[in-house]
Amino acid sequence: MSYVTYGVRELQANLGGALRAVEEGQRVLVTSRGKPVAVLVKATTRIRGESALEWKLRRLASEGKLILGQGGRIRPFKGFPLEGLSDQVIADRE
């Protein structure tokens, strides 16, 4: 994973930009006199009482890899109608 590097003074002047980079999933390397002193990464704290599954789902949603539902039930899948399927396949081939 690549790092965005900021010196201490540069970080003080551009803290907003560094935090935006962290929010986008990048890692920010903070240096002092050319030597690494800290790495800023996106916080992944669990909420008290939250299960491991709930935490993982929330983390994936925050990374944009998952869209959480509204809490409603999912309707059962009824399948596709199979009547006349062979006729449709033959018509598609013509």
Protein Blocks (a to p, Z undefined) as FASTA:
>chain_A
ZZddddfklmmmmmmmmmmmmmnopacdddeehiafbdcdddddddehiafklmmmmmmm
mnopaccdehiacdddebjafehklmmmmmmmZZ
